[in-house]
């Protein structure tokens, strides 16, 4: 039987993710402005090649991160409605994993453009997240199949 | 699904309502509806036994195999 989640934290998290989604959109749209500001702040002088590199990396990861946040919010919304084990959630988890993969690849390639151990670390974190999410989505998919089988056994 | 459950046909023959049959079988109306609408993925032997007992029929009267053109469901 479907039951609405009574956990206040997941309700709060859903709202927080929605706010984060809008902040993410705003951040992506204003990316040229604050990347320019950051380069000036960090290096003292503006550098056009670095600006372009950072903009490309941050646009790719930013847009995909915003999509991931939206999908996470949708999953949490389903959970809060009392429908955690539905195929929609498994598909959304897989979609997030597919978003993480190009982000990880972008950061791995970025090591040649911006040599920094932190860039490698971010890439590794997203690659690990991607693998875990693929695993989770497969787990969810099978759980949904078991549940459907069980629900439709009379 | 290639297996068709003919519960509604047997119910009509025995002039038994869904509510009555569900009560006699000890299952919910929702589950009986799943059976009647051919949405069921599996049926327990205990349910099949109860159905045969209450409707006075054989499993073959309730289940029918129909070959599907589009392959498996």
Backbone of each chain as ProteinMPNN parsed JSONL, in Angstrom:
{"seq_chain_A": "XXXXXXXXXXXXXXXXXXXXXXXXXXXXXXXXXXXXXXXXXXXXXXXXXXXXXXXXXXXXXXXXXXXXXXXXXXXXXXXXXXXXXXXXXXXXXXXXXXXXXXXXXXXXXXXXXXXXXXXXXXXXXXXXXXXXXXXXXXXXXXXXXXXXXXXXXX", "coords_chain_A": {"N_chain_A": [[0.838, -1.202, 0.0], [0.504, 2.207, -0.857], [2.05, 4.799, 0.869], [2.22, 8.025, 2.152], [5.285, 9.7, 2.734], [6.356, 10.456, 6.003], [8.501, 11.67, 6.906], [10.06, 14.502, 7.881], [12.475, 15.471, 7.059], [13.042, 14.539, 4.46], [11.116, 15.899, 3.07], [11.937, 18.502, 3.48], [14.38, 18.351, 2.203], [13.591, 18.006, -0.425], [12.514, 20.508, -1.05], [14.806, 21.995, -0.663], [16.392, 21.013, -2.73], [14.949, 21.894, -4.894], [15.254, 24.634, -4.656], [18.006, 24.72, -4.967], [18.151, 23.884, -7.583], [17.108, 26.097, -8.99], [18.991, 27.988, -8.233], [21.178, 26.838, -9.449], [20.501, 27.097, -12.178], [20.538, 29.854, -12.381], [23.227, 30.291, -11.767], [24.469, 29.047, -13.951], [23.58, 30.639, -16.052], [24.747, 33.065, -15.386], [27.367, 32.535, -15.596], [29.583, 33.538, -17.335], [30.061, 36.023, -16.207], [30.813, 35.652, -13.457], [32.993, 33.934, -13.729], [34.814, 35.507, -15.007], [35.173, 37.399, -13.011], [36.268, 35.742, -11.019], [38.734, 34.929, -12.145], [40.075, 37.35, -12.286], [40.178, 37.917, -9.55], [41.61, 35.741, -8.517], [44.003, 35.515, -10.059], [44.83, 38.077, -10.49], [45.095, 39.403, -12.976], [43.202, 39.514, -16.046], [42.781, 36.645, -18.091], [42.399, 35.589, -21.261], [42.602, 32.941, -22.625], [42.467, 31.151, -20.417], [40.03, 31.887, -19.39], [38.246, 31.05, -21.403], [38.707, 28.271, -21.348], [37.916, 27.608, -18.705], [35.289, 28.398, -18.835], [34.164, 26.628, -20.728], [34.52, 24.129, -19.444], [33.045, 24.573, -17.088], [30.531, 25.15, -18.117], [29.738, 22.746, -19.334], [29.821, 20.931, -17.112], [28.161, 22.346, -15.385], [25.59, 22.571, -16.617], [24.914, 19.862, -16.823], [24.974, 19.181, -14.135], [22.85, 20.667, -13.15], [20.741, 19.379, -14.423], [21.006, 16.906, -13.149], [20.381, 17.618, -10.517], [17.712, 18.317, -10.827], [16.612, 15.838, -11.546], [17.17, 14.404, -9.218], [15.551, 15.749, -7.419], [13.068, 15.064, -8.451], [13.076, 12.316, -7.965], [13.104, 12.301, -5.18], [10.676, 13.523, -4.771], [8.91, 11.552, -5.666], [9.513, 9.631, -3.74], [8.616, 10.939, -1.452], [5.943, 10.912, -2.016], [5.327, 8.401, -1.411], [6.053, 6.462, -3.176], [8.524, 4.821, -3.688], [9.643, 2.593, -5.029], [9.41, 2.545, -8.055], [9.449, 2.33, -11.639], [10.108, 4.723, -12.807], [11.8, 6.032, -11.001], [14.073, 4.408, -11.134], [14.83, 4.851, -13.768], [15.372, 7.561, -13.668], [17.553, 7.615, -11.914], [19.417, 6.34, -13.491], [19.609, 8.223, -15.506], [20.822, 10.319, -14.107], [23.26, 9.112, -13.614], [24.224, 8.939, -16.23], [24.538, 11.644, -16.674], [26.599, 12.224, -14.952], [28.762, 10.936, -16.052], [29.813, 12.339, -18.467], [30.592, 14.624, -17.075], [32.627, 13.698, -15.403], [34.444, 12.828, -17.38], [34.976, 15.258, -18.63], [36.37, 16.602, -16.615], [38.583, 14.933, -16.359], [39.803, 15.278, -18.823], [40.31, 17.925, -18.575], [42.563, 18.112, -17.011], [44.751, 18.36, -18.611], [44.43, 20.895, -19.528], [44.052, 22.584, -17.319], [46.272, 22.082, -15.107], [45.954, 20.503, -12.173], [45.747, 18.919, -9.004], [43.28, 18.89, -7.833], [41.408, 19.074, -9.836], [41.624, 16.57, -10.967], [40.756, 15.12, -8.79], [38.077, 15.915, -8.565], [37.114, 14.891, -10.967], [37.544, 12.157, -10.501], [35.82, 11.769, -8.353], [33.318, 12.212, -9.526], [33.345, 10.168, -11.421], [33.346, 7.917, -9.786], [30.924, 8.344, -8.483], [29.231, 8.103, -10.672], [29.532, 5.366, -11.32], [28.503, 4.181, -9.002], [25.882, 5.126, -9.107], [24.928, 3.945, -11.45], [24.938, 1.313, -10.618], [23.109, 1.459, -8.504], [20.799, 2.197, -9.921], [20.35, -0.074, -11.41], [19.885, -1.868, -9.374], [17.526, -0.779, -8.337], [15.875, -1.091, -10.567], [15.632, -3.867, -10.698], [14.473, -4.317, -8.222], [12.027, -3.058, -8.546], [10.91, -4.709, -10.462], [10.667, -7.087, -8.981], [8.865, -6.201, -7.069], [6.601, -5.552, -8.603], [5.99, -8.059, -9.581], [5.352, -9.315, -7.203], [3.213, -7.733, -6.314], [1.352, -8.24, -8.272], [0.72, -10.843, -7.926], [-1.738, -13.057, -7.172]], "CA_chain_A": [[0.0, 0.0, 0.0], [1.277, 3.432, -0.94], [1.878, 5.657, 2.026], [3.031, 9.238, 2.04], [6.378, 9.763, 3.688], [6.104, 11.42, 7.08], [9.804, 12.157, 7.309], [10.14, 15.936, 7.566], [13.758, 15.775, 6.445], [12.996, 14.336, 3.007], [10.303, 17.009, 2.561], [12.817, 19.674, 3.499], [15.41, 18.121, 1.18], [12.968, 18.222, -1.74], [12.439, 21.963, -1.239], [16.193, 22.468, -0.788], [16.861, 20.659, -4.079], [14.255, 22.776, -5.835], [15.943, 25.93, -4.552], [19.331, 24.488, -5.558], [17.947, 23.806, -9.036], [16.982, 27.46, -9.511], [20.309, 28.624, -8.036], [22.024, 26.249, -10.497], [20.154, 27.736, -13.458], [21.045, 31.227, -12.289], [24.699, 30.218, -11.818], [24.877, 28.714, -15.326], [23.318, 31.813, -16.892], [25.66, 34.176, -15.049], [28.717, 31.951, -15.601], [30.644, 34.402, -17.89], [30.333, 37.153, -15.304], [31.599, 35.308, -12.263], [34.289, 33.332, -14.093], [35.672, 36.683, -15.27], [35.478, 37.959, -11.687], [37.136, 34.801, -10.3], [40.084, 34.971, -12.724], [40.642, 38.617, -11.824], [40.391, 37.814, -8.107], [42.604, 34.698, -8.221], [45.294, 35.719, -10.745], [45.158, 39.505, -10.553], [44.839, 39.943, -14.32], [42.307, 38.683, -16.848], [43.452, 35.84, -19.115], [41.382, 35.115, -22.214], [42.609, 31.481, -22.819], [41.988, 30.502, -19.188], [38.602, 32.219, -19.308], [37.538, 30.162, -22.342], [38.833, 26.897, -20.821], [37.072, 27.472, -17.514], [33.885, 28.551, -19.246], [33.752, 25.376, -21.386], [34.43, 23.089, -18.399], [31.951, 24.863, -16.157], [29.238, 25.064, -18.809], [29.394, 21.312, -19.476], [29.494, 20.351, -15.797], [27.06, 23.095, -14.781], [24.293, 22.184, -17.207], [24.627, 18.466, -16.433], [24.703, 19.167, -12.691], [21.486, 21.194, -12.974], [19.843, 18.271, -14.812], [21.092, 15.911, -12.068], [19.635, 18.13, -9.352], [16.289, 18.212, -11.169], [16.244, 14.415, -11.469], [17.201, 14.036, -7.79], [14.341, 16.324, -6.812], [11.938, 14.251, -8.917], [13.137, 11.037, -7.23], [12.692, 12.601, -3.802], [9.235, 13.813, -4.825], [8.257, 10.233, -5.722], [9.698, 9.0, -2.421], [7.715, 11.631, -0.519], [4.562, 10.514, -2.34], [5.185, 7.011, -0.978], [6.269, 5.566, -4.32], [9.968, 4.749, -3.947], [10.033, 1.536, -5.966], [8.737, 2.617, -9.35], [10.426, 2.312, -12.731], [10.497, 6.108, -13.064], [12.966, 6.341, -10.168], [15.233, 3.686, -11.68], [15.224, 5.557, -14.996], [15.957, 8.865, -13.298], [18.884, 7.335, -11.364], [20.281, 6.048, -14.646], [19.817, 9.499, -16.183], [21.825, 11.06, -13.323], [24.549, 8.447, -13.863], [24.645, 9.365, -17.567], [24.969, 13.043, -16.559], [27.875, 12.241, -14.218], [29.838, 10.396, -16.9], [30.515, 13.41, -19.188], [31.231, 15.557, -16.129], [33.893, 13.052, -15.02], [35.333, 12.86, -18.547], [35.389, 16.657, -18.825], [37.411, 16.953, -15.631], [39.793, 14.159, -16.667], [40.436, 15.95, -19.972], [40.712, 19.261, -18.113], [43.885, 18.066, -16.356], [45.728, 18.846, -19.6], [44.217, 22.327, -19.716], [44.306, 23.226, -16.022], [46.916, 21.033, -14.303], [45.739, 20.645, -10.726], [45.27, 17.653, -8.418], [41.865, 19.026, -7.465], [40.627, 18.778, -11.049], [41.641, 15.101, -11.032], [39.938, 14.657, -7.665], [36.665, 16.144, -8.928], [36.831, 13.901, -12.015], [37.48, 10.826, -9.869], [34.603, 11.738, -7.528], [32.163, 12.061, -10.421], [33.43, 8.833, -12.035], [32.907, 6.987, -8.743], [29.476, 8.591, -8.332], [28.586, 7.55, -11.861], [29.515, 3.898, -11.176], [27.57, 3.853, -7.905], [24.518, 5.418, -9.564], [24.543, 2.891, -12.397], [24.667, 0.13, -9.789], [21.85, 1.717, -7.784], [19.665, 2.202, -10.854], [20.101, -1.477, -11.758], [19.267, -2.435, -8.167], [16.164, -0.256, -8.308], [15.123, -1.699, -11.674], [15.294, -5.235, -10.315], [13.559, -4.226, -7.076], [10.71, -2.705, -9.1], [10.39, -5.923, -11.104], [10.249, -7.996, -7.905], [7.687, -5.617, -6.42], [5.477, -5.711, -9.528], [5.696, -9.492, -9.586], [4.717, -9.604, -5.924], [1.929, -7.013, -6.266], [0.416, -8.822, -9.23], [0.48, -12.256, -7.619], [-2.992, -13.122, -6.408]], "C_chain_A": [[0.877, 1.258, 0.0], [0.999, 4.302, 0.285], [2.793, 6.858, 1.891], [4.088, 9.249, 3.127], [6.089, 10.824, 4.742], [7.413, 11.998, 7.591], [9.956, 13.614, 6.888], [11.399, 16.261, 6.792], [13.713, 15.609, 4.92], [12.135, 15.412, 2.343], [11.133, 18.281, 2.453], [13.849, 19.58, 2.379], [14.869, 18.372, -0.218], [12.904, 19.723, -2.055], [13.846, 22.527, -1.458], [16.73, 22.187, -2.19], [16.21, 21.54, -5.139], [14.925, 24.162, -5.852], [17.316, 25.84, -5.23], [19.247, 24.447, -7.086], [17.89, 25.214, -9.639], [18.298, 28.242, -9.352], [21.262, 28.152, -9.139], [21.775, 26.894, -11.848], [20.725, 29.156, -13.5], [22.569, 31.245, -12.433], [25.181, 29.946, -13.238], [24.694, 29.933, -16.24], [24.308, 32.956, -16.64], [27.124, 33.725, -15.047], [29.799, 32.901, -16.169], [31.043, 35.534, -16.941], [31.222, 36.719, -14.149], [32.879, 34.547, -12.552], [35.297, 34.453, -14.343], [36.125, 37.296, -13.936], [36.489, 37.075, -10.941], [38.574, 34.881, -10.821], [40.802, 36.257, -12.264], [41.027, 38.556, -10.357], [41.569, 36.882, -7.796], [43.978, 35.022, -8.81], [45.672, 37.197, -10.896], [44.848, 40.134, -11.898], [43.972, 38.976, -15.113], [43.09, 37.932, -17.938], [42.396, 35.212, -20.013], [41.404, 33.578, -22.403], [42.065, 30.713, -21.607], [40.48, 30.695, -19.03], [37.787, 31.266, -20.184], [37.528, 28.732, -21.805], [37.872, 26.677, -19.653], [35.593, 27.524, -17.873], [33.354, 27.251, -19.875], [33.531, 24.275, -20.339], [33.206, 23.322, -17.521], [30.579, 24.843, -16.824], [28.796, 23.604, -18.918], [28.956, 20.746, -18.125], [28.298, 21.049, -15.154], [25.703, 22.665, -15.294], [23.916, 20.766, -16.772], [24.322, 18.354, -14.934], [23.286, 19.658, -12.408], [20.462, 20.097, -13.339], [19.814, 17.207, -13.707], [20.29, 16.344, -10.843], [18.136, 18.001, -9.604], [15.804, 16.769, -11.046], [16.207, 13.94, -10.01], [15.943, 14.534, -7.083], [13.117, 15.489, -7.19], [11.899, 12.899, -8.195], [12.62, 11.246, -5.805], [11.191, 12.888, -3.734], [8.445, 12.494, -4.848], [8.335, 9.522, -4.378], [8.736, 9.616, -1.413], [6.248, 11.306, -0.781], [4.292, 9.071, -1.906], [5.353, 6.031, -2.116], [7.772, 5.44, -4.615], [10.345, 3.73, -5.026], [9.158, 1.554, -7.221], [9.81, 2.75, -10.434], [10.947, 3.726, -13.048], [11.751, 6.484, -12.262], [14.224, 5.661, -10.691], [15.762, 4.396, -12.924], [15.911, 6.876, -14.672], [17.36, 8.683, -12.708], [19.878, 7.084, -12.489], [20.613, 7.347, -15.404], [20.874, 10.337, -15.446], [23.211, 10.462, -13.567], [25.104, 8.867, -15.227], [25.093, 10.823, -17.577], [26.353, 13.123, -15.913], [29.041, 11.82, -15.111], [30.541, 11.495, -17.712], [31.183, 14.42, -18.272], [32.605, 15.005, -15.738], [34.9, 13.131, -16.171], [35.866, 14.274, -18.795], [36.525, 17.022, -17.872], [38.703, 16.18, -15.871], [40.565, 14.809, -17.829], [40.997, 17.305, -19.531], [42.08, 19.289, -17.446], [44.952, 18.612, -17.315], [45.603, 20.361, -19.817], [44.537, 23.113, -18.448], [44.959, 22.176, -15.118], [46.779, 21.3, -12.804], [45.235, 19.318, -10.175], [43.777, 17.698, -8.074], [40.939, 18.726, -8.644], [40.506, 17.257, -11.197], [40.72, 14.504, -9.971], [38.442, 14.785, -7.986], [36.239, 15.117, -9.983], [36.643, 12.513, -11.425], [36.199, 10.685, -9.053], [33.369, 11.516, -8.4], [32.154, 10.686, -11.092], [32.941, 7.779, -11.042], [31.396, 7.102, -8.536], [28.688, 7.978, -9.475], [28.443, 6.027, -11.737], [28.496, 3.473, -10.117], [26.12, 4.052, -8.362], [24.02, 4.389, -10.584], [24.139, 1.623, -11.639], [23.32, 0.277, -9.082], [20.643, 1.656, -8.721], [19.317, 0.769, -11.264], [19.416, -2.194, -10.595], [17.797, -2.045, -8.098], [15.306, -0.942, -9.363], [14.682, -3.122, -11.295], [14.314, -5.26, -9.146], [12.137, -3.93, -7.551], [10.082, -3.939, -9.749], [9.876, -6.92, -10.063], [8.929, -7.514, -7.291], [6.442, -5.817, -7.301], [5.006, -7.159, -9.559], [4.887, -9.864, -8.332], [3.316, -8.973, -5.851], [0.888, -7.667, -7.175], [0.295, -10.342, -9.082], [-0.731, -12.336, -6.711], [-3.09, -14.469, -5.701]], "O_chain_A": [[1.851, 1.359, 0.747], [-0.152, 4.505, 0.673], [3.973, 6.734, 1.563], [3.839, 8.87, 4.272], [5.644, 11.929, 4.434], [7.437, 12.725, 8.585], [9.978, 13.929, 5.698], [11.424, 17.185, 5.979], [14.268, 16.422, 4.181], [12.384, 15.795, 1.2], [11.044, 19.028, 1.478], [14.156, 20.562, 1.702], [15.575, 18.879, -1.089], [13.199, 20.149, -3.171], [14.063, 23.398, -2.3], [17.435, 23.012, -2.77], [16.829, 21.889, -6.145], [15.129, 24.764, -6.906], [17.731, 26.743, -5.957], [20.148, 24.91, -7.786], [18.528, 25.495, -10.653], [18.668, 29.044, -10.209], [22.039, 28.932, -9.689], [22.716, 27.202, -12.579], [21.304, 29.593, -14.494], [23.13, 32.096, -13.124], [26.169, 30.527, -13.688], [25.54, 30.219, -17.088], [24.659, 33.707, -17.55], [28.004, 34.436, -14.562], [30.844, 33.057, -15.537], [32.203, 35.94, -16.883], [32.256, 37.333, -13.886], [33.773, 34.511, -11.706], [36.461, 34.367, -13.951], [37.288, 37.657, -13.761], [37.43, 37.571, -10.32], [39.522, 34.9, -10.035], [41.979, 36.233, -11.905], [42.07, 39.076, -9.96], [42.407, 37.177, -6.944], [44.999, 34.831, -8.149], [46.755, 37.505, -11.394], [44.388, 41.274, -11.96], [44.002, 37.768, -14.881], [43.944, 38.506, -18.613], [41.594, 34.394, -19.562], [40.344, 32.954, -22.35], [41.307, 29.754, -21.753], [39.76, 29.794, -18.598], [36.761, 30.74, -19.752], [36.494, 28.064, -21.8], [37.123, 25.701, -19.616], [34.765, 26.809, -17.308], [32.234, 26.828, -19.587], [32.509, 23.589, -20.34], [32.435, 22.403, -17.246], [29.576, 24.554, -16.172], [27.647, 23.264, -18.636], [27.879, 20.164, -17.998], [27.51, 20.411, -14.456], [24.779, 22.422, -14.518], [22.773, 20.495, -16.404], [23.508, 17.528, -14.521], [22.603, 19.127, -11.531], [19.456, 19.918, -12.652], [18.757, 16.676, -13.369], [19.607, 15.535, -10.216], [17.38, 17.623, -8.709], [14.726, 16.508, -10.511], [15.327, 13.174, -9.62], [15.353, 13.833, -6.261], [12.243, 15.238, -6.361], [10.826, 12.4, -7.857], [11.808, 10.471, -5.3], [10.526, 12.537, -2.759], [7.447, 12.343, -4.144], [7.374, 8.898, -3.929], [8.117, 8.908, -0.619], [5.411, 11.409, 0.116], [3.169, 8.581, -2.02], [4.864, 4.903, -2.05], [8.242, 5.894, -5.658], [11.244, 3.968, -5.832], [8.293, 0.7, -7.416], [10.921, 3.216, -10.18], [12.08, 3.894, -13.499], [12.645, 7.161, -12.77], [15.304, 6.251, -10.696], [16.971, 4.529, -13.114], [16.892, 7.259, -15.309], [18.252, 9.491, -12.963], [21.019, 7.546, -12.451], [21.733, 7.54, -15.875], [21.713, 10.982, -16.075], [24.2, 11.181, -13.707], [26.301, 9.12, -15.366], [25.931, 11.207, -18.393], [27.172, 13.969, -16.273], [30.166, 12.291, -14.943], [31.768, 11.583, -17.656], [32.207, 15.007, -18.624], [33.604, 15.724, -15.739], [36.067, 13.461, -15.96], [37.037, 14.465, -19.124], [37.504, 17.658, -18.26], [39.792, 16.695, -15.623], [41.794, 14.881, -17.819], [42.017, 17.768, -20.043], [42.693, 20.349, -17.324], [45.922, 19.24, -16.891], [46.556, 21.018, -20.237], [45.194, 24.153, -18.488], [44.249, 21.448, -14.425], [47.409, 22.203, -12.254], [44.398, 18.663, -10.795], [43.107, 16.667, -8.033], [39.84, 18.198, -8.474], [39.438, 16.73, -11.508], [40.008, 13.529, -10.212], [37.654, 13.88, -7.712], [35.151, 14.547, -9.906], [35.719, 11.786, -11.789], [35.566, 9.629, -9.052], [32.487, 10.73, -8.055], [31.091, 10.105, -11.308], [32.211, 6.86, -11.412], [30.688, 6.101, -8.429], [27.616, 7.406, -9.273], [27.381, 5.468, -12.011], [27.73, 2.531, -10.315], [25.244, 3.248, -8.043], [22.848, 4.012, -10.582], [23.154, 0.961, -11.966], [22.504, -0.645, -9.061], [19.593, 1.127, -8.356], [18.147, 0.433, -11.444], [18.507, -3.002, -10.785], [16.933, -2.881, -7.832], [14.166, -1.325, -9.103], [13.543, -3.526, -11.53], [13.433, -6.117, -9.085], [11.168, -4.481, -7.027], [8.884, -4.187, -9.609], [8.811, -7.517, -10.224], [8.015, -8.297, -7.033], [5.378, -6.199, -6.815], [3.81, -7.449, -9.565], [3.904, -10.603, -8.388], [2.364, -9.601, -5.387], [-0.307, -7.649, -6.88], [-0.168, -11.033, -9.99], [-0.75, -11.76, -5.623], [-4.069, -14.73, -5.002]]}, "seq_chain_B": "XXXXXXXXXXXXXXXXXXXXXXXXXXXXXXXXXXXXXXXXXXXXXXXXXXXXXXXXXXXXXXXXXXXXXXXXX", "coords_chain_B": {"N_chain_B": [[-0.414, -10.795, -22.123], [-0.2, -14.281, -22.501], [-1.707, -16.133, -21.188], [-5.023, -16.416, -20.382], [-7.32, -15.404, -17.968], [-10.307, -16.694, -17.072], [-12.17, -15.89, -15.111], [-14.299, -14.117, -14.862], [-16.135, -15.159, -16.681], [-16.834, -17.623, -15.546], [-17.908, -16.651, -13.203], [-20.158, -15.336, -14.153], [-21.551, -17.523, -15.138], [-22.106, -18.865, -12.763], [-23.575, -16.975, -11.588], [-22.523, -15.15, -9.722], [-21.517, -12.456, -7.708], [-18.811, -10.018, -7.792], [-18.107, -8.995, -5.307], [-19.148, -10.928, -3.569], [-17.696, -13.202, -4.346], [-15.059, -12.375, -3.796], [-15.222, -12.111, -1.032], [-15.764, -14.751, -0.297], [-13.434, -15.99, -1.16], [-11.597, -14.755, 0.361], [-9.996, -12.684, -0.439], [-8.958, -9.393, -1.509], [-11.034, -6.936, -3.166], [-9.593, -5.525, -4.959], [-7.527, -7.276, -5.65], [-9.02, -9.311, -6.836], [-9.972, -7.94, -8.971], [-7.604, -7.526, -10.375], [-7.162, -10.118, -11.22], [-9.454, -10.574, -12.807], [-9.144, -8.677, -14.811], [-7.018, -9.594, -16.202], [-4.481, -8.794, -15.396], [-2.817, -10.014, -13.717], [0.317, -11.451, -12.762], [1.034, -13.78, -11.674], [-0.467, -16.657, -10.11], [-1.41, -17.952, -7.024], [-1.358, -21.353, -5.885], [-3.056, -21.837, -3.799], [-4.965, -19.833, -4.066], [-6.009, -20.497, -6.539], [-7.055, -22.96, -5.98], [-9.034, -22.247, -4.112], [-10.65, -20.707, -5.764], [-11.546, -22.641, -7.621], [-12.95, -24.259, -5.877], [-14.978, -22.53, -4.854], [-16.259, -21.711, -7.175], [-16.962, -24.044, -8.273], [-15.547, -25.534, -10.273], [-12.965, -26.604, -12.669], [-9.358, -26.065, -12.819], [-8.726, -25.73, -15.524], [-11.02, -24.636, -16.548], [-10.836, -22.076, -15.784], [-8.417, -21.058, -16.643], [-6.842, -20.194, -19.688], [-4.951, -20.796, -22.602], [-3.704, -18.592, -24.971], [-2.351, -18.11, -28.089], [0.015, -15.654, -28.808], [0.533, -13.057, -31.203], [2.535, -11.138, -31.19], [4.732, -12.148, -29.74], [6.329, -12.731, -26.509], [4.936, -11.299, -23.473]], "CA_chain_B": [[-0.158, -12.101, -21.472], [-0.772, -15.369, -23.296], [-2.657, -16.895, -20.359], [-6.235, -15.631, -20.106], [-8.068, -15.884, -16.794], [-11.745, -16.581, -17.375], [-12.934, -15.849, -13.856], [-15.568, -13.399, -15.072], [-17.046, -16.055, -17.396], [-17.34, -18.573, -14.553], [-18.747, -15.894, -12.263], [-21.436, -15.106, -14.837], [-22.253, -18.806, -15.194], [-22.569, -19.199, -11.402], [-24.344, -15.804, -11.144], [-21.901, -14.712, -8.468], [-20.963, -11.091, -7.834], [-17.389, -9.862, -7.427], [-18.034, -8.786, -3.859], [-19.394, -12.213, -2.919], [-16.576, -14.103, -4.606], [-13.895, -11.876, -3.056], [-15.443, -12.439, 0.381], [-15.636, -16.208, -0.142], [-12.027, -16.37, -1.358], [-10.778, -14.096, 1.376], [-9.055, -11.754, -1.074], [-9.539, -8.045, -1.658], [-11.668, -6.635, -4.464], [-8.514, -5.054, -5.847], [-6.843, -8.46, -6.177], [-9.943, -9.998, -7.743], [-9.999, -7.11, -10.174], [-6.352, -7.836, -11.102], [-7.398, -11.419, -11.876], [-10.491, -10.437, -13.841], [-8.649, -7.834, -15.915], [-5.82, -10.236, -16.777], [-3.273, -8.036, -15.072], [-2.027, -10.849, -12.803], [1.538, -12.055, -13.295], [1.096, -15.137, -11.119], [-1.595, -17.008, -9.227], [-1.002, -18.961, -6.041], [-2.17, -22.577, -5.933], [-4.104, -21.721, -2.778], [-6.018, -18.988, -4.648], [-6.625, -21.274, -7.619], [-7.838, -23.999, -5.3], [-10.222, -21.586, -3.554], [-11.491, -20.312, -6.906], [-12.183, -23.861, -8.132], [-13.909, -24.72, -4.853], [-16.128, -21.621, -4.756], [-16.978, -21.626, -8.452], [-17.32, -25.418, -8.663], [-15.0, -25.805, -11.612], [-11.592, -27.097, -12.744], [-8.431, -24.997, -13.232], [-8.794, -25.541, -16.983], [-12.17, -23.779, -16.863], [-10.478, -20.703, -15.425], [-7.228, -20.599, -17.371], [-6.839, -20.523, -21.113], [-3.745, -20.333, -23.293], [-3.964, -18.012, -26.292], [-1.074, -17.792, -28.731], [0.102, -14.224, -29.146], [1.264, -12.787, -32.447], [3.689, -10.273, -30.913], [5.71, -12.775, -28.844], [6.049, -12.725, -25.068], [4.557, -10.033, -22.841]], "C_chain_B": [[-0.872, -13.191, -22.251], [-1.753, -16.229, -22.505], [-3.838, -15.98, -20.009], [-6.954, -16.251, -18.909], [-9.55, -15.619, -17.047], [-12.619, -16.584, -16.122], [-14.297, -15.202, -14.08], [-16.611, -14.276, -15.782], [-17.686, -17.041, -16.406], [-18.251, -17.893, -13.539], [-20.13, -15.652, -12.861], [-22.247, -16.395, -14.887], [-22.853, -19.162, -13.841], [-23.429, -18.079, -10.811], [-23.842, -15.298, -9.783], [-21.284, -13.321, -8.66], [-19.493, -11.069, -7.392], [-17.22, -9.754, -5.92], [-18.169, -10.119, -3.122], [-18.196, -13.145, -3.104], [-15.327, -13.684, -3.822], [-14.013, -12.244, -1.581], [-15.245, -13.931, 0.623], [-14.176, -16.666, -0.262], [-11.117, -15.808, -0.276], [-9.697, -13.225, 0.753], [-9.741, -10.401, -1.247], [-10.165, -7.903, -3.046], [-10.609, -6.214, -5.482], [-7.791, -6.245, -6.482], [-7.733, -9.248, -7.143], [-10.021, -9.249, -9.071], [-8.755, -7.358, -11.04], [-6.524, -9.139, -11.884], [-8.348, -11.277, -13.058], [-10.0, -9.655, -15.06], [-7.387, -8.38, -16.572], [-4.538, -9.456, -16.556], [-2.321, -8.878, -14.208], [-0.806, -11.439, -13.503], [1.678, -13.491, -12.806], [-0.133, -15.376, -10.257], [-1.14, -18.127, -8.3], [-1.914, -20.179, -6.184], [-3.325, -22.484, -4.933], [-5.28, -20.887, -3.309], [-6.779, -19.759, -5.726], [-7.541, -22.36, -7.034], [-9.147, -23.412, -4.753], [-11.185, -21.179, -4.668], [-12.262, -21.518, -7.433], [-13.263, -24.354, -7.162], [-15.167, -23.852, -4.862], [-16.941, -21.545, -6.048], [-17.39, -23.006, -8.977], [-16.821, -25.762, -10.054], [-13.579, -26.351, -11.518], [-10.659, -25.941, -13.142], [-8.498, -24.703, -14.736], [-9.985, -24.675, -17.398], [-11.828, -22.302, -16.629], [-9.32, -20.14, -16.252], [-7.243, -21.082, -18.813], [-5.561, -19.983, -21.75], [-4.113, -19.828, -24.684], [-2.622, -17.599, -26.9], [-1.074, -16.325, -29.167], [0.946, -14.017, -30.382], [2.56, -12.025, -32.17], [4.724, -10.859, -29.991], [5.305, -12.633, -27.407], [5.706, -11.338, -24.564], [5.661, -9.547, -21.895]], "O_chain_B": [[-2.036, -13.029, -22.619], [-2.541, -16.971, -23.09], [-3.663, -14.914, -19.418], [-7.165, -17.462, -18.851], [-9.98, -14.477, -17.213], [-13.678, -17.21, -16.093], [-15.314, -15.667, -13.564], [-17.809, -14.158, -15.527], [-18.897, -17.264, -16.42], [-19.232, -18.474, -13.075], [-21.143, -15.748, -12.169], [-23.465, -16.381, -14.705], [-23.962, -19.692, -13.765], [-23.944, -18.196, -9.699], [-24.61, -15.059, -8.851], [-20.615, -13.06, -9.66], [-19.012, -11.979, -6.716], [-16.312, -10.344, -5.336], [-17.421, -10.41, -2.188], [-17.739, -13.79, -2.159], [-14.627, -14.525, -3.258], [-13.032, -12.641, -0.952], [-14.64, -14.333, 1.617], [-13.737, -17.589, 0.426], [-10.022, -16.314, -0.032], [-8.624, -13.043, 1.327], [-10.963, -10.295, -1.141], [-9.856, -8.658, -3.967], [-10.708, -6.497, -6.676], [-7.482, -6.24, -7.673], [-7.254, -9.784, -8.142], [-10.121, -9.848, -10.141], [-8.836, -7.396, -12.268], [-6.101, -9.257, -13.034], [-8.093, -11.781, -14.152], [-10.391, -9.937, -16.193], [-6.765, -7.709, -17.397], [-3.636, -9.447, -17.394], [-1.168, -8.503, -13.997], [-0.869, -11.866, -14.656], [2.348, -14.313, -13.432], [-0.753, -14.444, -9.746], [-0.56, -19.12, -8.739], [-3.082, -20.057, -6.552], [-4.422, -22.983, -5.182], [-6.441, -21.194, -3.037], [-8.004, -19.691, -5.82], [-8.635, -22.623, -7.533], [-10.219, -23.998, -4.909], [-12.401, -21.3, -4.517], [-13.469, -21.443, -7.665], [-14.335, -24.801, -7.571], [-16.285, -24.368, -4.877], [-18.155, -21.339, -6.02], [-18.077, -23.116, -9.993], [-17.581, -26.223, -10.905], [-13.052, -26.54, -10.422], [-11.106, -24.956, -13.73], [-8.343, -23.556, -15.157], [-9.968, -24.056, -18.462], [-12.45, -21.407, -17.201], [-9.244, -18.942, -16.525], [-7.608, -22.22, -19.108], [-5.143, -18.858, -21.475], [-4.746, -20.532, -25.471], [-1.861, -16.838, -26.301], [-2.012, -15.834, -29.795], [1.944, -14.706, -30.593], [3.567, -12.246, -32.842], [5.554, -10.105, -29.483], [4.132, -12.444, -27.086], [6.121, -10.331, -25.138], [5.521, -8.494, -21.272]]}, "name": "protein", "num_of_chains": 2, "seq": "XXXXXXXXXXXXXXXXXXXXXXXXXXXXXXXXXXXXXXXXXXXXXXXXXXXXXXXXXXXXXXXXXXXXXXXXXXXXXXXXXXXXXXXXXXXXXXXXXXXXXXXXXXXXXXXXXXXXXXXXXXXXXXXXXXXXXXXXXXXXXXXXXXXXXXXXXXXXXXXXXXXXXXXXXXXXXXXXXXXXXXXXXXXXXXXXXXXXXXXXXXXXXXXXXXXXXXXXXXXXXXXXXXX"}
